[in-house]
Every structure is written in C-alpha cells, then in structure tokens.
Amino acid sequence: MDVAHTLAWMRRNGDALRQLLAAEGEPGPGDDAPAGDPAIRAHLRFLAHALEATADPGHREPLAGFADALPRWFADSEDLFDEHLRVAEGAMALEAHLQWGTRPGADPSLDVAQERRIRLLGWARIFLLGLERHLGPAADGLAQAAVAWMDGRQRDLGRMVATLDAQAKASAARTAGPGLGAETIDRIGQAVVVQAYTRHVAEATCAALDGEAPAPGAT
C-alpha cells in the first residue's frame, strides 16, 4: 500500500469528506465541534474510501466494501467505544498525574485535550478492528499492530499537529486578517488534530497491511 497515494487522494477529494460530515447526521450536544465524535467518524470513513480507491492489486479485492460497511460497524460498536472510554480515562488520569502532577478537574484545558485524545484513539481502534474483521482471519492482529505502530510514533504525530496548526492559522489570518478570535483559533486547532490523527491512522494502516507494523507480541 502506497500511503502517499492514499493521502494524495484525500487531498484531492475534499468534497467527499464534506458529504461524509453531513451524512453523520444531527450531532448531539457538543458533538458539532470539529473534533466531536461525528467529525472523527466522518474522517475515518473518508480514510476507508481512500484506502479502497488507492489499493494496490494485492489489497483491492480484500478491501472492497469496507467503506460501505463502516457506518454499521461504528453503530454496532458503541458499547465497545464506551468500554474504551471507561478504561482509557483512568489510565490517562494516572499518566497526567505522573507526568504533570495534576488530577482531573485541576486543569480544564488539559482535561479537554486528554478527553479528545481518548475519543480519537477509541474510534481509531474501532476502525482498525472493523478493518481486521472485514479482511478475515488472514488479518488477525492487524489492529493491535497498527496501534503499536502509532504508539511508537507519538513524537511524529506531535510534530505533524504543530506543522499543520501553524499552516492552518497562517492561512486563516491571510483570509480574515490578523487577530483571530479565541473561538476561531480553538476550532482550527480541533480540526487540525483530527486531520493529523487521521493521517497517522492512514500511515499505520498501510504499514500494518504491508506487514511493516510490529506484530502482536513482537519485541
């Protein structure tokens, strides 16, 4: 799988992403944010279409139909997502305490960032599990391998977020003029995080499909 080809397809097909964002339906309270659950699911559905459209001959037939099956898989996985939130919130609260000496509620901005990270990872895991299920027994362990690939490249993700954030804010300033409002800056930041995370998932997925991600249990 050529991830550069996949990402180029995504850049060329922004209209398809906008249609998927609209197709996610009426969001619940707080879900209309650029990093809300509907937006995250729409970006992952967009990635599924991109993978199908740019699959190499060896992956074309196995990937066929994955994008169309993904909405149902997301809907059927709500309980799995809720379980992920329950487990991850405790783990990340401990991580925040060990790294920064904070507890939930002490720093609202940190709490928001942690919550966003948890939800992004949750939907990404469900996406990858759905892909593994779609591909069948030959792909056993693909989701775990892709998540391990992502975990090992968190610094790359951080650099990507910083680069895209600077580019997006500079573009917005050229259009709207200097002095962007706090709400605009926040929405740009949310959109950038989802965009960067989707790209990170794309790279991990292509690596796992090609056997370049670490296999489960590998050292």
Buried (B, 14 or more C-beta within 10 A) or exposed (E): BEBEBBBEBBEEBEEBBEEBBEEBEEEEEEBEBBBBBBBBBBBBBBBBBBBBBBBEEEBEEBBEEBBEBBBEBBEEBEEBBEEBBEEBBEEBBEEBEEEEEBEBEEBEEBBEBBBBBBBBBBBBBBBBBBBBBBBEEEBEBBBBBBBBBBEEBEEEBEEBBEEBBEEBBEEBEEEEEEEBEEEBBBBBBBBBBBBBBBBBBBBBBBBBBBEEBBEEEEE
